[in-house]
């Protein structure tokens, strides 16, 4: 049933839908690991939440770059000019980093909420933003 639905889509829409599915699978795994790692480090190692997220961000940015390039957006866009792609990837990830740091600042630092509160927008808001930017700007 799913395959017949995919077959009826125009090739460009089918490709985008498959990318979205691959990005969702890989991205959700990475996002859940990021959110859990941030929370565990902040909560149990008593590291400032914003510092905790910075540590996690640095590690998972490398994981994300290779995963999304090889899996999520495989066969999409040209694969030459890797230096340009890497710079664009870093810019998109920094936008995601800024969004998540904003959520931490607002929800934990300003509103005094528990350290798990920012994991909700980390999981449900930032991935939508970064998918759109990765597809259009990095892996185009």
N, C-alpha and C positions, 0 to 999 in steps of 0.2 A: 504494500500500500504506500509506504513512504517512497519507495523507489519509483513507483508510477507517478506519484505527485511530483517528484524531482524531475522526472523525464518530461513532464508537460511544461515545465518552466523554461523561459528563454535561457540560453547558455550563460549570459552575464548574470542573471538573477540566481541561477542554479549555483554558479561559482561563488557568488557572494553569500548565499545561504550556507553552503558547505564551509566557507571560511568562518562564518559566524558560529557555526556548530563547533568547528575545531577550536576556534578562539574561546568559545564558552567552556569547552571541556578543559583545555590546557589552562586557560585563564582562571577558571574557577578553582582548580587545584592549586595553582600558584597563589591566587588571592586568599584562599582559606589558609594556606601555609603562612602567608604574610601576616594576616590578621591574628592567627593563633600565636605566631612567633612574637609579634609585637606585644600582645597581651601577656604572654608568659614572661617575657623579659621584664616588662614594666611591673607586672603584679608580683612575681615571685623572686626576681632578682633586685627589685626595688630601684630600677633604673628609671630616671625621668621619662615619662611617656614620649615626649618629643625626641629625646635621644634614642630611646628604644626603637622607635620607628625609623630613625635615620640609619641605625645599624642594620636593621632588617631590610630596608630599602636598598642599601648598597649591595648586599649579598644577592637578593632576589632580582635585582636589575639584570645581572649577568645571566641568571637562570632564565629569566623572561626573554632576553634578547635572542638567545639560542633556540629556545623552545618555539617562540612565535615565528622566527625566521624559517626554521626547518619544518615546522608542523602546521601552525595556524594559517600562515600566509604562503605556504608552498605553492609554487606555480602561479603566483600573483605578482605581476610587475616584473621589471627587469632586475637582473641579479648582478649587474655591473655596478661600478661606483660604490663599493661597500663602505668606503669612508663617509660618503654622503648619507647613506642609510644609517650608519652608526650615529652620526651627529643628530640626525632627525629623531632616531630612537631615543637618544639621551634627552632631547628637548621634550618629547612627548612624556617620557617617564618623569622628568622634572615637573611637568604640569600635574601629573598624577600625584607626585610626591607633595607638591604644594597643596593640592586639594585635600589629601589625607592629613597633612600637618594642620591645615585649617580646621578640619573636623576634630582633631585631637585638641587643638588650642581652644576651640569653642566649647566642645562638650566636656572636656576634662578640666582645662585650666580656667575657663571663664565661668562655666555653669556648675563646676564642682562635681560632675558626674563620675561614675566609676570608670576605670580604664577600659572596660569592654564596650562602652557606648560607641566609640568611634569605629569599632569593627563593623557596625551595621552599614554606615555609608561607604566604608572601605570595600565591602562586599557588594553592595547594591547600587552605588552611584558611580564611583570612580571607574569601574570596569567599562561601563557604557561610554563614558567620556573617552577613555583611552582606546577602546576599540575603534571608535569613529576616527580618532586622530591617527592611529596606527594604519588603518586601511587607506585613508586618504593621503596622508603625509609621508609615512615611512615606507610602506610596502606597495606603493602605487606603481 
